[in-house]
Amino acid sequence: MVFHYFLYYYIILSIRSYSYSVSVSVLYGANIDRDFTEEFNFIEKLFSIHSEIVWDGEGNMNSYKEEESTDELAKYFPEASFKGDLVTRYMHSIGKSSVEILESRIGLHIPIVDGVVFPDNSNINAIINGILNSGKKALIYGGGTNVSGCFRIKPGKGVIAINTSKLNNISITGNIISAGSGITGPELEKAANAHGLTCGNFPESFNYSTLGGWIATMENGQESNQYGGIENSVISVKVLTSKGEISDNKVPREAAGLQVKTAVTGSEGKYGIILGATIKGFKLPDKKYFSSYSFKTFEEGIEAIKNMKRYPTVLRLSNETETMIALMSGKNTGMKKIFMDYLGLRGVKNGAMMIMVNNDYQFKEKLIGGIPTTAYPAKMWARDRYSRPALANILWKHGYIPDTLETSCQWDKITELYNNTVESFRAAEREKGFTGIIMAHISHIYHTGACIYFTYIIRSENSLEDLLFVRKTIMNSILKNGGAITDHHGSGTLFSIYKNPEKLKMQNMLNDELFTGWQDGQ
């Protein structure tokens, strides 16, 4: 989900006499300049080790040098719209899930697409016809930040990736925004801001992800408490299938059967390519207000949220471990000492922290058990809201495996789900013998429940085996305790195995055979 893959893929081509070496960076956001060294050093202390860099973050492509050239496929497509070189093909065959990154780190050979096409609004129909005539299947590639395995293809399956970066047109009339599916978050927001508007959708991948990707995965941004998920913003969608174009009427609401926007939201590109969408533009806030509270325990914080009458634009409650890492990382400044002394004085030094950000006015509501802890933590969160993947990059390079799984569940189940899932992680740690830490936080607050993230870091000698075991263990705990498969990341190939078979059959009824470059259950 990015407008130019150059922004986050640093490509090294080294060709010498009698040797061939191509490597491509597979880490997320390689251009993030925030330095997380202090945070990394604190995590090292938790693991009681001092590690060295064991990986440069690049997927070595030497195993692909015998791949047959696919340049002959260019004849099916408009001039200069097709690329068949190995680097481009590899880049469009790997997402940002921990499984895919780890596979690259250990040098696993993954199937790659046969080529990549870059359509614009003038040649998209010709390109779709070209894929049909080539006998290949298609998969859609927006910004490349997918974490559910939507670029994973079966070995030997002929697939063409469709890069949407040139479908980035935009027009704004009143408070209605019409944009191409390949427009990125920053491009969309900049245009909206010029009209006194905001798109209202701010996922952590905002700087790279695209409007089409948000819709296809049913994305939920960090300010969803105010603006809702992307499905709340979409007015109409235009889709191109193998049989032609289909779109919604651009009206506030229409009760005339299944709408295109309803069908394709969360479809992950299997029903056709989203060409563009019309979305609501929300009034740009005049000011943001920051606050934070600390609780003795994570569970007390959950109870406080459950009893709130309304919610701020952003609310994030971190468990004790995530809070500790956030507070203890960094340099020991005088301000930090004063802040930590204050937490100790109030009896919440080892507790759970909640940060709040609210648009246009200071959010005020009495929180049961909450100790006010200034605006500082919330401002630090806002500063780093899009740059945290850079910490994961450091961990990856030093031999760690960072991962995140998220879900949503009802209020009456969320505490039990949290406790049982943390315990299931600990049980997996004991059984497999790896070392790890697990964190959690709650965000995306709903009337009947909330989204909860589990972020964990492990070190293992049997890295891929243990990662897959931990993911399965956590997912089984989530589902057993009443959680959703995913709140907003899409199911892809990595999570479709958890879908109800009958529900999967229903969803696949709308599949367009051309766009089955990846399939459920791979």
TORBAVEX-81317 format. One record per residue (C-alpha): x, y, z. Coordinates in steps of 0.25 Angstrom, whole numbers, plus 5000, padded with zeros to 4 digits. Example, Ala and Ser with C-alpha at 12.3 -4.5 7.8 and 13.67 -1.06 7.14 Angstrom:
+------+-------+------+
! east ! north !   up !
+------+-------+------+
! 5049 !  4982 ! 5031 !
! 5055 !  4996 ! 5029 !
+------+-------+------+
//
This chain:
+------+-------+------+
! east ! north !   up !
+------+-------+------+
! 5000 !  5000 ! 5000 !
! 5010 !  5010 ! 4996 !
! 5011 !  5020 ! 4984 !
! 5026 !  5017 ! 4981 !
! 5032 !  5004 ! 4985 !
! 5045 !  5011 ! 4985 !
! 5042 !  5018 ! 4998 !
! 5043 !  5006 ! 5006 !
! 5051 !  4996 ! 4998 !
! 5065 !  4998 ! 4998 !
! 5071 !  4990 ! 4986 !
! 5085 !  4985 ! 4985 !
! 5090 !  4980 ! 4972 !
! 5104 !  4974 ! 4972 !
! 5109 !  4968 ! 4960 !
! 5123 !  4963 ! 4959 !
! 5131 !  4954 ! 4950 !
! 5127 !  4939 ! 4952 !
! 5117 !  4944 ! 4963 !
! 5102 !  4948 ! 4964 !
! 5096 !  4954 ! 4976 !
! 5083 !  4961 ! 4977 !
! 5077 !  4965 ! 4991 !
! 5064 !  4973 ! 4994 !
! 5061 !  4979 ! 5007 !
! 5048 !  4973 ! 5013 !
! 5046 !  4981 ! 5025 !
! 5035 !  4991 ! 5028 !
! 5038 !  5006 ! 5026 !
! 5052 !  5005 ! 5023 !
! 5052 !  5021 ! 5022 !
! 5047 !  5023 ! 5036 !
! 5058 !  5032 ! 5043 !
! 5053 !  5031 ! 5057 !
! 5064 !  5025 ! 5066 !
! 5059 !  5014 ! 5075 !
! 5073 !  5009 ! 5080 !
! 5069 !  5013 ! 5095 !
! 5057 !  5005 ! 5094 !
! 5064 !  4993 ! 5088 !
! 5075 !  4993 ! 5099 !
! 5064 !  4992 ! 5110 !
! 5058 !  4980 ! 5103 !
! 5071 !  4974 ! 5102 !
! 5072 !  4976 ! 5117 !
! 5059 !  4968 ! 5119 !
! 5064 !  4957 ! 5111 !
! 5077 !  4958 ! 5119 !
! 5086 !  4957 ! 5107 !
! 5095 !  4966 ! 5098 !
! 5092 !  4962 ! 5083 !
! 5100 !  4965 ! 5071 !
! 5094 !  4968 ! 5057 !
! 5092 !  4955 ! 5050 !
! 5084 !  4960 ! 5038 !
! 5084 !  4972 ! 5029 !
! 5069 !  4972 ! 5027 !
! 5070 !  4968 ! 5012 !
! 5064 !  4955 ! 5005 !
! 5075 !  4949 ! 4998 !
! 5071 !  4945 ! 4984 !
! 5082 !  4936 ! 4979 !
! 5073 !  4924 ! 4979 !
! 5064 !  4931 ! 4968 !
! 5076 !  4933 ! 4958 !
! 5071 !  4921 ! 4950 !
! 5057 !  4926 ! 4949 !
! 5053 !  4927 ! 4935 !
! 5051 !  4941 ! 4929 !
! 5037 !  4945 ! 4928 !
! 5040 !  4957 ! 4918 !
! 5031 !  4950 ! 4907 !
! 5019 !  4953 ! 4915 !
! 5021 !  4968 ! 4912 !
! 5014 !  4966 ! 4898 !
! 5001 !  4964 ! 4905 !
! 5001 !  4978 ! 4911 !
! 5002 !  4993 ! 4907 !
! 5016 !  4998 ! 4905 !
! 5024 !  5001 ! 4918 !
! 5013 !  4996 ! 4927 !
! 5020 !  4982 ! 4930 !
! 5032 !  4978 ! 4938 !
! 5038 !  4964 ! 4939 !
! 5051 !  4966 ! 4946 !
! 5054 !  4958 ! 4958 !
! 5055 !  4969 ! 4968 !
! 5041 !  4975 ! 4964 !
! 5035 !  4961 ! 4964 !
! 5040 !  4958 ! 4978 !
! 5036 !  4971 ! 4984 !
! 5022 !  4968 ! 4979 !
! 5022 !  4954 ! 4985 !
! 5024 !  4957 ! 5000 !
! 5016 !  4965 ! 5010 !
! 5020 !  4970 ! 5024 !
! 5015 !  4959 ! 5033 !
! 5025 !  4953 ! 5043 !
! 5024 !  4939 ! 5036 !
! 5028 !  4945 ! 5022 !
! 5039 !  4954 ! 5028 !
! 5045 !  4942 ! 5036 !
! 5044 !  4933 ! 5023 !
! 5053 !  4943 ! 5017 !
! 5063 !  4944 ! 5028 !
! 5065 !  4929 ! 5028 !
! 5066 !  4929 ! 5013 !
! 5054 !  4921 ! 5010 !
! 5051 !  4921 ! 4995 !
! 5037 !  4926 ! 4993 !
! 5029 !  4926 ! 4980 !
! 5028 !  4939 ! 4973 !
! 5019 !  4945 ! 4963 !
! 5022 !  4944 ! 4948 !
! 5022 !  4959 ! 4946 !
! 5016 !  4972 ! 4950 !
! 5007 !  4982 ! 4943 !
! 5005 !  4997 ! 4946 !
! 4992 !  5001 ! 4941 !
! 4987 !  5016 ! 4940 !
! 4973 !  5020 ! 4937 !
! 4975 !  5020 ! 4922 !
! 4980 !  5006 ! 4920 !
! 4974 !  4998 ! 4932 !
! 4964 !  4991 ! 4923 !
! 4975 !  4987 ! 4913 !
! 4983 !  4982 ! 4925 !
! 4972 !  4973 ! 4930 !
! 4970 !  4967 ! 4916 !
! 4985 !  4965 ! 4915 !
! 4984 !  4956 ! 4928 !
! 4972 !  4949 ! 4923 !
! 4979 !  4946 ! 4909 !
! 4992 !  4942 ! 4916 !
! 4985 !  4931 ! 4924 !
! 4990 !  4936 ! 4937 !
! 4983 !  4940 ! 4950 !
! 4984 !  4953 ! 4957 !
! 4986 !  4958 ! 4971 !
! 4985 !  4973 ! 4975 !
! 4997 !  4980 ! 4981 !
! 4995 !  4994 ! 4988 !
! 5005 !  4999 ! 4997 !
! 5011 !  4985 ! 5001 !
! 5008 !  4986 ! 5016 !
! 4999 !  4974 ! 5017 !
! 5001 !  4965 ! 5029 !
! 4991 !  4954 ! 5026 !
! 4998 !  4947 ! 5014 !
! 4991 !  4953 ! 5002 !
! 5003 !  4952 ! 4993 !
! 5006 !  4937 ! 4996 !
! 5004 !  4929 ! 4984 !
! 5004 !  4914 ! 4981 !
! 5017 !  4908 ! 4975 !
! 5015 !  4907 ! 4960 !
! 5003 !  4916 ! 4959 !
! 5004 !  4927 ! 4949 !
! 5001 !  4940 ! 4955 !
! 5002 !  4955 ! 4950 !
! 5002 !  4965 ! 4961 !
! 4995 !  4978 ! 4959 !
! 5002 !  4990 ! 4965 !
! 4991 !  5001 ! 4967 !
! 5001 !  5013 ! 4970 !
! 4997 !  5020 ! 4957 !
! 4982 !  5020 ! 4961 !
! 4984 !  5032 ! 4970 !
! 4975 !  5042 ! 4964 !
! 4967 !  5051 ! 4974 !
! 4956 !  5061 ! 4973 !
! 4948 !  5068 ! 4985 !
! 4934 !  5075 ! 4984 !
! 4929 !  5080 ! 4997 !
! 4931 !  5070 ! 5007 !
! 4932 !  5058 ! 4997 !
! 4945 !  5052 ! 4993 !
! 4947 !  5044 ! 4981 !
! 4960 !  5037 ! 4979 !
! 4967 !  5025 ! 4972 !
! 4970 !  5013 ! 4979 !
! 4985 !  5015 ! 4979 !
! 4986 !  5028 ! 4986 !
! 4993 !  5027 ! 4999 !
! 4990 !  5032 ! 5012 !
! 4999 !  5045 ! 5012 !
! 4994 !  5048 ! 4998 !
! 4980 !  5047 ! 5002 !
! 4981 !  5055 ! 5015 !
! 4989 !  5066 ! 5008 !
! 4978 !  5068 ! 4998 !
! 4967 !  5067 ! 5008 !
! 4974 !  5077 ! 5017 !
! 4975 !  5087 ! 5006 !
! 4960 !  5088 ! 5007 !
! 4959 !  5088 ! 5022 !
! 4956 !  5073 ! 5022 !
! 4962 !  5060 ! 5028 !
! 4960 !  5046 ! 5023 !
! 4959 !  5041 ! 5037 !
! 4966 !  5028 ! 5035 !
! 4980 !  5027 ! 5041 !
! 4985 !  5013 ! 5042 !
! 5000 !  5011 ! 5047 !
! 5003 !  5008 ! 5032 !
! 4997 !  5022 ! 5028 !
! 5010 !  5027 ! 5021 !
! 5010 !  5015 ! 5012 !
! 4996 !  5009 ! 5011 !
! 4986 !  5012 ! 5000 !
! 4971 !  5015 ! 5000 !
! 4968 !  5003 ! 4992 !
! 4976 !  4994 ! 5002 !
! 4968 !  5001 ! 5014 !
! 4955 !  4996 ! 5007 !
! 4960 !  4983 ! 5003 !
! 4964 !  4979 ! 5017 !
! 4953 !  4987 ! 5024 !
! 4964 !  4995 ! 5031 !
! 4961 !  5002 ! 5045 !
! 4970 !  5015 ! 5047 !
! 4975 !  5020 ! 5061 !
! 4964 !  5030 ! 5062 !
! 4953 !  5021 ! 5059 !
! 4946 !  5024 ! 5072 !
! 4942 !  5037 ! 5065 !
! 4942 !  5034 ! 5051 !
! 4939 !  5019 ! 5051 !
! 4945 !  5009 ! 5042 !
! 4947 !  5011 ! 5027 !
! 4934 !  5004 ! 5024 !
! 4928 !  5016 ! 5032 !
! 4934 !  5026 ! 5022 !
! 4932 !  5020 ! 5008 !
! 4920 !  5025 ! 5000 !
! 4923 !  5018 ! 4987 !
! 4933 !  5009 ! 4981 !
! 4936 !  5006 ! 4966 !
! 4941 !  4992 ! 4963 !
! 4946 !  4985 ! 4950 !
! 4944 !  4970 ! 4949 !
! 4948 !  4961 ! 4938 !
! 4934 !  4964 ! 4932 !
! 4934 !  4979 ! 4933 !
! 4932 !  4991 ! 4942 !
! 4922 !  4992 ! 4953 !
! 4920 !  5003 ! 4963 !
! 4910 !  5009 ! 4974 !
! 4902 !  5022 ! 4972 !
! 4909 !  5034 ! 4979 !
! 4898 !  5036 ! 4989 !
! 4897 !  5037 ! 5004 !
! 4890 !  5024 ! 5006 !
! 4883 !  5014 ! 4997 !
! 4874 !  5002 ! 5001 !
! 4874 !  4995 ! 4987 !
! 4880 !  4982 ! 4990 !
! 4895 !  4978 ! 4992 !
! 4904 !  4990 ! 4989 !
! 4917 !  4989 ! 4983 !
! 4924 !  4996 ! 4994 !
! 4918 !  4985 ! 5004 !
! 4923 !  4974 ! 4995 !
! 4937 !  4978 ! 4993 !
! 4940 !  4984 ! 5007 !
! 4948 !  4973 ! 5013 !
! 4949 !  4965 ! 5000 !
! 4964 !  4966 ! 4999 !
! 4964 !  4967 ! 4984 !
! 4957 !  4954 ! 4981 !
! 4945 !  4960 ! 4975 !
! 4952 !  4970 ! 4965 !
! 4961 !  4982 ! 4965 !
! 4956 !  4994 ! 4973 !
! 4958 !  5006 ! 4963 !
! 4954 !  5016 ! 4973 !
! 4945 !  5021 ! 4983 !
! 4937 !  5033 ! 4988 !
! 4938 !  5035 ! 5003 !
! 4933 !  5045 ! 5013 !
! 4942 !  5057 ! 5017 !
! 4941 !  5061 ! 5031 !
! 4944 !  5075 ! 5037 !
! 4958 !  5077 ! 5040 !
! 4960 !  5078 ! 5055 !
! 4965 !  5092 ! 5060 !
! 4973 !  5086 ! 5071 !
! 4977 !  5073 ! 5078 !
! 4977 !  5071 ! 5093 !
! 4985 !  5061 ! 5100 !
! 4984 !  5054 ! 5114 !
! 4988 !  5041 ! 5121 !
! 4984 !  5033 ! 5133 !
! 4990 !  5021 ! 5140 !
! 4984 !  5009 ! 5147 !
! 4989 !  4999 ! 5157 !
! 4986 !  4988 ! 5147 !
! 4982 !  4986 ! 5133 !
! 4969 !  4980 ! 5138 !
! 4965 !  4992 ! 5146 !
! 4968 !  5000 ! 5133 !
! 4958 !  4991 ! 5125 !
! 4947 !  4993 ! 5136 !
! 4949 !  5008 ! 5135 !
! 4947 !  5008 ! 5120 !
! 4935 !  4999 ! 5121 !
! 4928 !  5010 ! 5130 !
! 4931 !  5022 ! 5121 !
! 4919 !  5029 ! 5115 !
! 4927 !  5033 ! 5103 !
! 4941 !  5032 ! 5097 !
! 4952 !  5041 ! 5092 !
! 4957 !  5041 ! 5078 !
! 4968 !  5032 ! 5082 !
! 4969 !  5023 ! 5094 !
! 4980 !  5013 ! 5097 !
! 4981 !  5005 ! 5109 !
! 4995 !  4998 ! 5110 !
! 4997 !  4986 ! 5120 !
! 5008 !  4986 ! 5130 !
! 5019 !  4981 ! 5121 !
! 5016 !  4990 ! 5110 !
! 5015 !  5002 ! 5119 !
! 5028 !  4998 ! 5126 !
! 5036 !  4997 ! 5113 !
! 5030 !  5011 ! 5109 !
! 5033 !  5017 ! 5122 !
! 5047 !  5011 ! 5125 !
! 5053 !  5012 ! 5111 !
! 5060 !  5025 ! 5107 !
! 5070 !  5034 ! 5115 !
! 5069 !  5037 ! 5129 !
! 5066 !  5052 ! 5129 !
! 5062 !  5060 ! 5140 !
! 5047 !  5061 ! 5135 !
! 5047 !  5046 ! 5134 !
! 5051 !  5044 ! 5149 !
! 5041 !  5054 ! 5153 !
! 5030 !  5047 ! 5145 !
! 5034 !  5033 ! 5151 !
! 5035 !  5038 ! 5165 !
! 5021 !  5044 ! 5163 !
! 5016 !  5030 ! 5158 !
! 5022 !  5024 ! 5170 !
! 5016 !  5034 ! 5180 !
! 5002 !  5031 ! 5174 !
! 5004 !  5016 ! 5175 !
! 5004 !  5013 ! 5160 !
! 5019 !  5012 ! 5156 !
! 5017 !  4998 ! 5152 !
! 5003 !  4999 ! 5146 !
! 4996 !  5001 ! 5133 !
! 4996 !  5014 ! 5125 !
! 4984 !  5020 ! 5117 !
! 4987 !  5031 ! 5107 !
! 4976 !  5039 ! 5101 !
! 4976 !  5049 ! 5089 !
! 4963 !  5057 ! 5086 !
! 4960 !  5066 ! 5075 !
! 4955 !  5080 ! 5077 !
! 4953 !  5080 ! 5092 !
! 4959 !  5075 ! 5105 !
! 4953 !  5061 ! 5108 !
! 4948 !  5061 ! 5122 !
! 4942 !  5049 ! 5129 !
! 4944 !  5043 ! 5142 !
! 4951 !  5030 ! 5141 !
! 4949 !  5020 ! 5152 !
! 4963 !  5017 ! 5158 !
! 4970 !  5026 ! 5148 !
! 4981 !  5035 ! 5153 !
! 4984 !  5047 ! 5144 !
! 4998 !  5046 ! 5138 !
! 4999 !  5059 ! 5130 !
! 4999 !  5061 ! 5114 !
! 5013 !  5056 ! 5113 !
! 5011 !  5041 ! 5110 !
! 5000 !  5044 ! 5100 !
! 5009 !  5054 ! 5092 !
! 5020 !  5044 ! 5092 !
! 5010 !  5033 ! 5086 !
! 5006 !  5043 ! 5075 !
! 5020 !  5047 ! 5072 !
! 5023 !  5032 ! 5069 !
! 5010 !  5027 ! 5064 !
! 5015 !  5023 ! 5050 !
! 5030 !  5020 ! 5053 !
! 5029 !  5009 ! 5063 !
! 5032 !  4998 ! 5052 !
! 5046 !  5004 ! 5052 !
! 5048 !  4997 ! 5066 !
! 5043 !  4984 ! 5060 !
! 5054 !  4986 ! 5049 !
! 5065 !  4986 ! 5059 !
! 5059 !  4974 ! 5066 !
! 5059 !  4966 ! 5053 !
! 5073 !  4970 ! 5050 !
! 5078 !  4965 ! 5064 !
! 5072 !  4951 ! 5063 !
! 5059 !  4954 ! 5070 !
! 5045 !  4951 ! 5065 !
! 5034 !  4962 ! 5067 !
! 5020 !  4959 ! 5064 !
! 5006 !  4965 ! 5066 !
! 4992 !  4958 ! 5066 !
! 4980 !  4966 ! 5069 !
! 4965 !  4963 ! 5071 !
! 4952 !  4969 ! 5077 !
! 4942 !  4963 ! 5086 !
! 4931 !  4967 ! 5095 !
! 4933 !  4974 ! 5109 !
! 4929 !  4963 ! 5117 !
! 4939 !  4954 ! 5111 !
! 4951 !  4963 ! 5109 !
! 4958 !  4961 ! 5122 !
! 4957 !  4946 ! 5122 !
! 4962 !  4946 ! 5107 !
! 4974 !  4955 ! 5111 !
! 4978 !  4946 ! 5123 !
! 4976 !  4933 ! 5116 !
! 4984 !  4938 ! 5104 !
! 4996 !  4943 ! 5112 !
! 4996 !  4930 ! 5119 !
! 4995 !  4922 ! 5106 !
! 5008 !  4929 ! 5102 !
! 5015 !  4926 ! 5114 !
! 5011 !  4911 ! 5113 !
! 5016 !  4911 ! 5099 !
! 5029 !  4917 ! 5104 !
! 5031 !  4906 ! 5114 !
! 5027 !  4895 ! 5104 !
! 5036 !  4900 ! 5093 !
! 5048 !  4905 ! 5101 !
! 5049 !  4919 ! 5094 !
! 5050 !  4932 ! 5102 !
! 5040 !  4943 ! 5100 !
! 5032 !  4955 ! 5105 !
! 5017 !  4958 ! 5102 !
! 5010 !  4972 ! 5103 !
! 4996 !  4976 ! 5100 !
! 4988 !  4988 ! 5098 !
! 4973 !  4992 ! 5096 !
! 4969 !  5002 ! 5085 !
! 4957 !  5004 ! 5075 !
! 4946 !  5005 ! 5086 !
! 4932 !  5000 ! 5082 !
! 4919 !  5001 ! 5089 !
! 4919 !  4986 ! 5092 !
! 4934 !  4983 ! 5093 !
! 4948 !  4987 ! 5088 !
! 4960 !  4983 ! 5080 !
! 4972 !  4977 ! 5087 !
! 4986 !  4975 ! 5082 !
! 4996 !  4965 ! 5086 !
! 5010 !  4968 ! 5083 !
! 5021 !  4959 ! 5086 !
! 5036 !  4957 ! 5084 !
! 5043 !  4943 ! 5084 !
! 5057 !  4938 ! 5082 !
! 5058 !  4923 ! 5077 !
! 5067 !  4913 ! 5071 !
! 5055 !  4907 ! 5064 !
! 5051 !  4921 ! 5059 !
! 5040 !  4918 ! 5048 !
! 5035 !  4905 ! 5055 !
! 5033 !  4913 ! 5068 !
! 5027 !  4925 ! 5062 !
! 5016 !  4917 ! 5055 !
! 5014 !  4910 ! 5068 !
! 5012 !  4923 ! 5076 !
! 5003 !  4929 ! 5066 !
! 4994 !  4916 ! 5066 !
! 4994 !  4916 ! 5081 !
! 4990 !  4930 ! 5082 !
! 4979 !  4929 ! 5071 !
! 4973 !  4917 ! 5077 !
! 4973 !  4924 ! 5091 !
! 4966 !  4936 ! 5084 !
! 4956 !  4928 ! 5077 !
! 4953 !  4919 ! 5089 !
! 4951 !  4932 ! 5098 !
! 4941 !  4938 ! 5088 !
! 4950 !  4947 ! 5080 !
! 4949 !  4951 ! 5065 !
! 4959 !  4945 ! 5055 !
! 4964 !  4959 ! 5053 !
! 4958 !  4973 ! 5056 !
! 4964 !  4980 ! 5044 !
! 4976 !  4973 ! 5037 !
! 4968 !  4963 ! 5027 !
! 4969 !  4948 ! 5027 !
! 4978 !  4946 ! 5015 !
! 4985 !  4932 ! 5014 !
! 4990 !  4933 ! 5029 !
! 4977 !  4934 ! 5036 !
! 4967 !  4928 ! 5026 !
! 4969 !  4914 ! 5032 !
! 4961 !  4919 ! 5045 !
! 4949 !  4923 ! 5036 !
! 4936 !  4915 ! 5037 !
! 4936 !  4906 ! 5025 !
! 4921 !  4910 ! 5022 !
! 4924 !  4925 ! 5023 !
! 4936 !  4923 ! 5014 !
! 4928 !  4917 ! 5004 !
! 4918 !  4928 ! 5004 !
! 4929 !  4938 ! 5003 !
! 4935 !  4931 ! 4991 !
! 4922 !  4931 ! 4983 !
! 4926 !  4945 ! 4979 !
! 4940 !  4942 ! 4975 !
! 4945 !  4946 ! 4961 !
! 4953 !  4934 ! 4956 !
! 4963 !  4944 ! 4949 !
! 4966 !  4950 ! 4963 !
! 4970 !  4937 ! 4970 !
! 4985 !  4939 ! 4970 !
! 4984 !  4936 ! 4984 !
! 4974 !  4927 ! 4991 !
! 4968 !  4924 ! 5004 !
! 4975 !  4913 ! 5012 !
! 4988 !  4912 ! 5005 !
+------+-------+------+
//
